[in-house]
């Protein structure tokens, strides 16, 4: 039996944010270039490949807003993605507070 900690809440938050922004199921795998990807992997690739790729994976209803507020959405997705790696969360939040 696993012990439930706040890490589970943080990870869950990240998946919910990614699911809302992409309108993709977090439990289903996404096919890309013939490879199965998880939602965090899809977001990581989109962030690496720039805003054009990011606009392709973001919910189409949000895409027009994303193009206006690119940096905000990009930073929110980075935060959500980093929440899947607990060690990065504190570092990211500390940078924002400076």
C-alpha positions in Angstrom: 0.0 0.0 0.0 1.3 3.4 -0.9 1.2 6.4 1.4 -0.6 9.4 0.0 1.3 12.7 0.3 1.0 16.2 -0.9 3.2 15.2 -3.9 0.2 13.4 -5.3 -1.8 16.6 -5.1 0.9 18.6 -6.9 1.2 15.9 -9.6 -2.6 15.8 -9.9 -2.7 19.6 -10.3 -0.2 19.5 -13.1 -2.2 16.9 -15.0 -5.4 18.9 -14.5 -3.8 22.1 -15.8 -2.4 20.3 -18.9 -5.8 18.5 -19.5 -7.7 21.8 -19.4 -5.3 23.7 -21.6 -5.0 20.9 -24.2 -8.5 19.4 -23.9 -6.8 16.0 -24.0 -7.5 13.0 -21.7 -4.7 12.6 -19.2 -5.2 8.8 -19.1 -5.1 8.2 -22.8 -2.0 8.1 -24.8 -1.5 10.5 -27.7 -0.1 9.2 -30.9 2.6 11.4 -32.4 4.9 10.3 -35.2 3.8 6.8 -34.5 4.9 7.0 -30.9 2.7 6.7 -27.8 3.1 9.8 -25.6 1.8 10.7 -22.2 0.2 14.1 -21.7 3.4 15.4 -19.9 5.6 14.1 -22.7 3.3 15.8 -25.3 3.6 19.1 -23.4 7.4 18.8 -23.0 7.8 18.3 -26.7 5.5 21.2 -27.5 7.3 23.6 -25.2 10.7 22.6 -26.7 9.4 23.1 -30.2 8.2 26.7 -29.7 4.9 28.6 -29.8 3.8 27.3 -33.2 3.9 23.7 -31.9 2.4 24.8 -28.6 -0.6 26.3 -30.5 -1.1 23.0 -32.2 -1.6 21.1 -28.9 -3.6 23.8 -27.0 -7.3 23.6 -27.0 -8.6 25.3 -30.2 -11.0 27.5 -28.1 -8.0 28.9 -26.3 -5.6 29.2 -29.2 -6.6 32.8 -30.1 -6.0 33.8 -26.4 -2.7 31.9 -26.4 -1.4 33.8 -29.3 -2.1 37.1 -27.4 -0.8 35.8 -24.1 2.0 33.5 -25.2 4.4 34.0 -22.3 1.7 33.5 -19.7 0.4 30.3 -21.1 3.9 29.1 -21.8 4.9 29.7 -18.2 1.8 28.1 -16.9 2.5 25.0 -18.9 6.1 25.0 -17.8 4.9 25.1 -14.2 2.4 22.3 -14.8 5.1 20.2 -16.4 7.6 20.8 -13.7 5.0 19.7 -11.1 5.4 16.2 -12.5 9.0 16.5 -11.3 8.8 17.6 -7.7 12.4 18.7 -7.4 11.8 21.4 -10.0 8.7 23.0 -8.4 10.4 24.7 -5.5 13.2 26.1 -7.8 10.6 27.4 -10.3 8.5 29.1 -7.6 11.5 30.7 -6.0 12.5 32.2 -9.3 9.0 33.7 -9.7 9.2 35.3 -6.2 12.3 37.3 -7.0 
